[in-house]
Amino acid sequence: MSIKEQVLEKLKSVYDPELKEDVLTLKLVYDLDVDEENGVVSIKFRPTVENCPVGLQLSIAIKKAILSVDGVKKANVGVENFIWAKEAEEFLKALDK
């Protein structure tokens, strides 16, 4: 199974606790790009609403899910349309391996 396929499978386990659906079904993640050779995954995340109370929690769960895939060395998670996007991205950078 490719890294991309594994990442997609892992993302199915990241649920929005309020909506009880995974981030793929809710289409909260998009622009998935995987550099299989170097183990670098890039993705964008957009919470359901701009002031989503679980936006930071979800962005962390997304990054951790991606990093848990064998062969992934780095996960770049861009956060968009979220009032705390800059803060979320700074926090996510601190999770890098």
Secondary structure, DSSP 8 states (H G I E B T S, - for coil): --HHHHHHHHHTT-EETTTTEETTTTT-EEEEEEETTTTEEEEEE--SSTT-TTHHHHHHHHHHHHHTSTT--EEEEEE-S-TTHHHHHHHHHTT--
